[in-house]
């Protein structure tokens, strides 16, 4: 009974849409972490520049 739960035939539009949605969700869940580390670095650079100008 292996593969009993597997659909046979070509992928349907619904399955393709579901796969796209899963991929988008994974990107959205992982992207904020990557952006926050980049933002932190950018903020540090801006703060350093402000401190230098204030001296």
TORPA-4810 file (N, C-alpha, C, O; in nm, 3 decimals):
<nodes>
NODE_1_0.081_-0.120_0.000_0.000_0.000_0.000_0.085_0.126_0.000_0.036_0.233_0.035_X
NODE_2_0.211_0.115_-0.038_0.291_0.237_-0.041_0.239_0.329_-0.149_0.204_0.286_-0.259_X
NODE_3_0.234_0.456_-0.117_0.186_0.553_-0.214_0.035_0.563_-0.220_-0.019_0.626_-0.312_X
NODE_4_-0.035_0.503_-0.126_-0.181_0.506_-0.128_-0.234_0.649_-0.114_-0.341_0.681_-0.167_X
NODE_5_-0.161_0.734_-0.044_-0.206_0.872_-0.025_-0.151_0.966_-0.130_-0.178_1.086_-0.126_X
NODE_6_-0.075_0.914_-0.221_-0.016_0.999_-0.325_-0.113_1.015_-0.441_-0.173_0.917_-0.486_X
NODE_7_-0.128_1.136_-0.490_-0.213_1.155_-0.608_-0.144_1.099_-0.732_-0.022_1.100_-0.743_X
NODE_8_-0.224_1.050_-0.823_-0.166_1.001_-0.948_-0.190_1.104_-1.056_-0.286_1.180_-1.050_X
NODE_9_-0.104_1.107_-1.153_-0.120_1.200_-1.264_-0.047_1.330_-1.241_0.024_1.346_-1.142_X
NODE_10_-0.066_1.424_-1.333_0.005_1.553_-1.325_-0.046_1.638_-1.208_-0.157_1.617_-1.158_X
NODE_11_0.036_1.734_-1.167_-0.002_1.823_-1.059_-0.121_1.908_-1.100_-0.128_1.956_-1.214_X
NODE_12_-0.212_1.926_-1.008_-0.329_2.010_-1.036_-0.296_2.155_-1.003_-0.196_2.185_-0.939_X
NODE_13_-0.381_2.243_-1.049_-0.362_2.386_-1.021_-0.363_2.411_-0.871_-0.285_2.492_-0.819_X
NODE_14_-0.453_2.341_-0.800_-0.463_2.358_-0.656_-0.333_2.316_-0.586_-0.287_2.384_-0.494_X
NODE_15_-0.275_2.204_-0.630_-0.151_2.158_-0.566_-0.035_2.252_-0.597_0.051_2.274_-0.512_X
NODE_16_-0.033_2.307_-0.718_0.072_2.403_-0.753_0.058_2.531_-0.671_0.157_2.587_-0.624_X
NODE_17_-0.067_2.578_-0.653_-0.091_2.698_-0.572_-0.050_2.673_-0.427_0.008_2.761_-0.362_X
NODE_18_-0.081_2.554_-0.377_-0.045_2.521_-0.239_0.107_2.518_-0.223_0.159_2.567_-0.122_X
NODE_19_0.177_2.462_-0.319_0.324_2.459_-0.313_0.381_2.601_-0.315_0.476_2.630_-0.243_X
NODE_20_0.324_2.688_-0.398_0.369_2.828_-0.403_0.344_2.897_-0.269_0.429_2.972_-0.221_X
NODE_21_0.227_2.871_-0.209_0.194_2.934_-0.081_0.289_2.887_0.029_0.333_2.967_0.112_X
NODE_22_0.321_2.759_0.029_0.414_2.706_0.129_0.551_2.771_0.113_0.614_2.808_0.212_X
NODE_23_0.595_2.786_-0.011_0.725_2.849_-0.036_0.726_2.994_0.010_0.823_3.040_0.071_X
NODE_24_0.617_3.068_-0.018_0.608_3.208_0.027_0.609_3.217_0.179_0.676_3.302_0.237_X
NODE_25_0.534_3.127_0.244_0.529_3.128_0.390_0.667_3.102_0.450_0.707_3.166_0.547_X
NODE_26_0.740_3.007_0.392_0.874_2.977_0.442_0.966_3.097_0.424_1.046_3.128_0.512_X
NODE_27_0.957_3.165_0.310_1.040_3.282_0.286_1.005_3.393_0.384_1.094_3.459_0.438_X
NODE_28_0.875_3.415_0.407_0.833_3.520_0.499_0.879_3.490_0.642_0.916_3.581_0.716_X
NODE_29_0.876_3.363_0.679_0.916_3.326_0.815_1.066_3.339_0.834_1.111_3.370_0.944_X
NODE_30_1.144_3.318_0.731_1.289_3.323_0.742_1.346_3.460_0.706_1.454_3.496_0.753_X
NODE_31_1.276_3.536_0.626_1.327_3.664_0.578_1.342_3.768_0.689_1.444_3.838_0.690_X
NODE_32_1.248_3.782_0.781_1.265_3.884_0.886_1.395_3.867_0.965_1.456_3.967_1.003_X
NODE_33_1.437_3.744_0.990_1.562_3.723_1.062_1.679_3.779_0.983_1.767_3.845_1.039_X
NODE_34_1.680_3.754_0.854_1.789_3.803_0.770_1.785_3.956_0.763_1.890_4.021_0.769_X
NODE_35_1.666_4.012_0.749_1.654_4.157_0.739_1.691_4.225_0.870_1.753_4.331_0.870_X
NODE_36_1.654_4.166_0.982_1.682_4.230_1.110_1.832_4.237_1.135_1.880_4.335_1.193_X
NODE_37_1.906_4.136_1.094_2.051_4.142_1.114_2.113_4.248_1.024_2.208_4.315_1.064_X
NODE_38_2.061_4.263_0.904_2.111_4.366_0.813_2.074_4.503_0.867_2.155_4.595_0.864_X
NODE_39_1.950_4.519_0.916_1.907_4.646_0.971_1.992_4.685_1.091_2.027_4.802_1.107_X
NODE_40_2.024_4.588_1.175_2.106_4.618_1.292_2.241_4.674_1.249_2.291_4.770_1.308_X
NODE_41_2.300_4.613_1.148_2.429_4.661_1.099_2.416_4.801_1.042_2.502_4.886_1.065_X
NODE_42_2.310_4.826_0.967_2.290_4.958_0.908_2.270_5.062_1.018_2.324_5.172_1.010_X
NODE_43_2.192_5.027_1.121_2.168_5.120_1.230_2.299_5.153_1.301_2.322_5.269_1.337_X
NODE_44_2.382_5.054_1.322_2.510_5.078_1.388_2.596_5.174_1.307_2.659_5.264_1.362_X
NODE_45_2.597_5.154_1.175_2.677_5.241_1.090_2.625_5.385_1.097_2.704_5.480_1.103_X
NODE_46_2.493_5.400_1.096_2.436_5.535_1.101_2.467_5.601_1.235_2.500_5.719_1.240_X
NODE_47_2.457_5.526_1.343_2.485_5.581_1.474_2.631_5.621_1.486_2.663_5.725_1.544_X
NODE_48_2.719_5.540_1.431_2.861_5.574_1.434_2.886_5.704_1.358_2.965_5.788_1.402_X
NODE_49_2.821_5.720_1.244_2.838_5.840_1.163_2.788_5.962_1.240_2.852_6.068_1.238_X
NODE_50_2.674_5.947_1.308_2.619_6.059_1.385_2.714_6.097_1.498_2.735_6.216_1.524_X
NODE_51_2.770_6.000_1.564_2.861_6.029_1.674_2.985_6.101_1.624_3.036_6.192_1.690_X
NODE_52_3.033_6.060_1.509_3.153_6.122_1.453_3.125_6.267_1.416_3.208_6.355_1.439_X
NODE_53_3.008_6.293_1.359_2.973_6.429_1.319_2.951_6.518_1.441_2.978_6.638_1.435_X
NODE_54_2.903_6.460_1.551_2.874_6.538_1.670_2.999_6.581_1.745_2.992_6.672_1.827_X
NODE_55_3.110_6.519_1.719_3.232_6.551_1.796_3.294_6.678_1.754_3.397_6.718_1.809_X
</nodes>
